Amino acid sequence: MITQVKRKVLSTRARLLESARHLFWEKGFAATGMAELLDRAKANSGSFYHFFDSKETLLLALLDSYREGLEPVIVQPVEAAFNDPLDRIFGILQGYRQRLITTGCRYGCPIGRLALEIEAENLPAHSRIAANFSAWTGAIRRFLEDARERFPSNTDLDGLAAFVLTVMEGGVMQSRSYRKIAPFDHAVAQLRSYFDYLQKEKTLETSHRSLGTAGGSTSIRSRSAGGPRKSHTPGKTRKGTQV
């Protein structure tokens, strides 16, 4: 018996988005021409303008699709693979490392690349790029919240989530420029060291709090058992004259 595997047939709109996903990443938004987009998507101009008013509109739709794909593509796989919330964070970073290795360190985060390329005056695009960054750090923030008890009480989890994003983007960018994985690995290693430092600080904080509580309890017990005690300062009489 021959089993036939049916391939998922993408709609024209989905093919146009996938074409833009590949070409904008490979060549950049400005350098990608309409003819290339249509050829890769196996679509004609009539089909394109049925779904999108312009290449700019296609870009905005693509940015929306990146944000919508964050959970199923980036977050859910590490949630399934790891139980520990901090392992999940480093699992996400490992995914970017694997993309760098697979592409010979030619990979670049598509959102980061578009953020650098798109002119600052293009507010609709940058608002969506910012929304992607916020969604990414939001996912990291959730994992940090799950591990909150392992960090000092005054830890800024929002700032720490933004720091993780900075490590990822900066590490990817440098590895792509140097064409070697070392810069990314160094960045992640420093992040891991900082996490270790915070957890050690939490241990010290807990220890000091426990000692303070124990000391306070002992003092209360002593006062309760023996009543108030007179203070005797060595070297002085009651009136303060020297002995």
C-alpha positions in Angstrom: 0.0 0.0 0.0 1.4 3.4 -1.0 0.8 6.2 1.4 0.6 9.6 -0.2 1.7 12.6 1.9 -0.3 15.7 1.1 1.7 18.9 1.2 0.1 21.9 2.7 -1.0 24.2 0.0 -0.4 27.8 0.9 -2.8 30.5 -0.1 -1.6 33.2 -2.5 -1.5 35.7 0.4 0.6 33.3 2.5 3.0 32.7 -0.4 3.5 36.4 -0.8 4.2 36.7 2.9 6.7 33.8 2.8 8.3 35.4 -0.2 8.7 38.7 1.6 10.0 36.8 4.7 12.8 35.2 2.8 13.7 38.1 0.5 13.6 40.9 3.1 15.8 38.8 5.3 18.2 37.9 2.5 18.4 41.1 0.6 16.7 43.7 2.7 13.4 45.6 2.2 14.7 48.3 -0.1 16.8 46.0 -2.3 13.9 43.6 -2.9 12.0 44.3 -6.1 8.4 43.5 -6.9 9.4 41.2 -9.7 11.4 39.1 -7.3 8.6 39.0 -4.8 6.1 37.8 -7.4 8.4 35.3 -8.9 9.3 33.6 -5.6 5.6 33.6 -4.6 4.5 32.2 -8.0 1.9 35.0 -8.1 1.0 37.8 -10.5 0.6 41.5 -9.9 -3.1 41.3 -9.9 -3.1 38.8 -7.0 -0.6 40.9 -5.2 -2.7 44.1 -5.3 -5.8 42.1 -4.4 -4.2 41.6 -0.9 -1.8 44.5 -0.5 -1.8 48.1 -1.7 2.0 48.3 -1.9 5.2 46.7 -0.8 5.0 48.9 2.3 1.6 47.3 3.2 3.2 43.9 2.7 6.0 44.8 5.1 3.4 45.8 7.8 1.6 42.5 7.3 4.8 40.6 7.6 5.7 42.4 10.8 2.3 41.5 12.2 2.9 37.8 11.2 6.3 37.8 13.0 4.6 38.9 16.2 1.8 36.4 15.8 4.3 33.6 15.2 6.4 34.3 18.3 4.5 32.0 20.7 4.2 28.9 18.3 7.6 29.3 16.7 9.9 30.6 19.5 8.2 30.2 22.9 6.1 27.1 22.9 9.0 24.8 21.7 11.1 25.7 24.7 8.2 25.4 27.1 7.7 21.9 25.8 11.5 21.1 26.1 12.3 22.6 29.5 10.5 22.8 32.8 12.9 25.3 34.4 12.0 28.9 33.5 15.7 30.0 33.2 16.5 27.0 31.1 13.7 28.2 28.8 15.3 31.6 28.4 18.7 30.0 27.5 16.8 27.5 25.3 15.5 30.5 23.2 19.0 31.9 22.9 20.3 28.4 21.9 17.8 28.5 19.0 19.4 31.7 17.7 22.8 30.1 18.1 21.7 27.1 16.1 20.5 29.4 13.3 23.9 31.1 13.2 25.7 27.7 13.0 23.4 26.4 10.3 23.9 29.5 8.1 27.6 29.8 8.7 27.0 32.9 10.9 25.1 34.7 8.1 21.9 34.7 10.1 20.5 38.0 11.2 17.4 38.5 13.4 14.8 39.6 10.8 13.2 42.1 13.2 16.6 43.6 14.2 17.7 43.9 10.6 14.5 45.7 9.6 14.8 48.0 12.7 18.2 49.1 11.4 17.1 49.4 7.7 13.7 51.0 7.8 14.0 54.8 7.9 13.1 56.4 11.2 10.3 58.4 9.7 8.3 55.2 8.9 6.3 55.2 12.1 3.8 52.5 11.1 6.7 50.0 10.5 8.6 51.0 13.6 5.6 50.8 15.8 5.2 47.2 14.6 8.9 46.5 15.1 8.6 47.8 18.6 5.5 45.6 19.2 7.7 42.6 18.2 10.4 43.6 20.6 7.8 44.1 23.3 6.3 40.6 22.7 9.7 39.0 22.8 10.7 40.7 26.0 7.2 40.0 27.4 7.8 36.2 26.9 11.2 36.5 28.6 9.5 38.5 31.4 7.1 35.7 32.0 9.9 33.2 32.5 11.7 35.6 34.8 8.5 36.1 36.8 8.3 32.3 37.2 11.8 32.4 38.7 11.3 35.6 40.7 12.0 33.8 44.0 15.6 33.1 42.8 16.5 36.8 42.4 17.0 39.6 44.9 13.7 41.2 45.9 14.6 44.5 44.2 15.5 43.0 40.8 14.0 44.9 37.9 12.5 42.1 35.8 11.5 44.4 33.0 15.0 45.7 32.7 16.4 42.2 32.9 14.1 41.0 30.1 15.3 44.0 27.9 18.9 43.0 28.8 18.3 39.5 27.5 17.0 41.0 24.2 20.1 43.2 24.0 22.3 40.1 24.5 20.5 38.2 21.7 20.5 41.0 19.2 24.0 42.2 19.9 25.4 38.7 19.9 23.7 37.8 16.6 24.9 41.0 15.0 28.5 40.6 16.0 28.7 36.9 15.1 27.2 37.8 11.6 29.9 40.5 11.1 32.8 38.4 12.4 31.5 35.3 10.7 32.2 33.2 13.8 30.1 32.1 16.7 32.4 33.3 19.5 30.9 36.8 19.9 27.4 35.3 20.5 28.8 32.7 22.9 30.6 35.3 24.9 27.5 37.5 25.2 25.4 34.6 26.4 28.1 33.4 28.8 28.2 36.9 30.4 24.4 36.8 30.7 24.6 33.4 32.4 27.2 34.7 34.8 25.0 37.7 35.7 22.1 35.3 36.4 24.4 33.3 38.6 25.5 36.4 40.4 21.8 37.5 41.0 21.0 34.1 42.4 24.0 34.2 44.8 22.9 37.7 45.9 19.4 36.2 46.6 21.0 33.5 48.8 22.9 36.2 50.7 19.8 38.3 51.1 17.8 35.3 52.4 20.7 34.4 54.8 20.9 38.0 56.2 17.2 38.1 56.6 17.2 34.8 58.5 20.0 36.0 60.7 18.2 39.2 61.4 15.0 37.4 62.3 16.9 35.0 64.5 18.8 37.8 66.3 15.6 39.7 66.9 13.9 36.7 68.3 16.8 36.0 70.6 16.7 39.6 71.9 13.0 39.4 72.6 13.3 36.1 74.4 16.2 37.5 76.5 14.2 40.5 77.5 11.2 38.4 78.3 13.1 35.9 80.4 15.4 38.2 82.4 13.5 41.5 82.3 15.2 44.9 81.6 18.9 45.0 82.4 20.9 47.9 83.6 23.5 49.2 81.2 27.1 48.9 82.5 29.7 50.9 80.5 33.2 49.7 81.3 35.4 52.3 83.0 32.6 54.5 84.4 30.6 54.8 87.7 26.9 55.5 87.8 27.6 59.3 87.8 30.1 59.1 85.0 33.3 59.7 87.0 36.2 57.5 86.1 37.0 54.6 88.4 
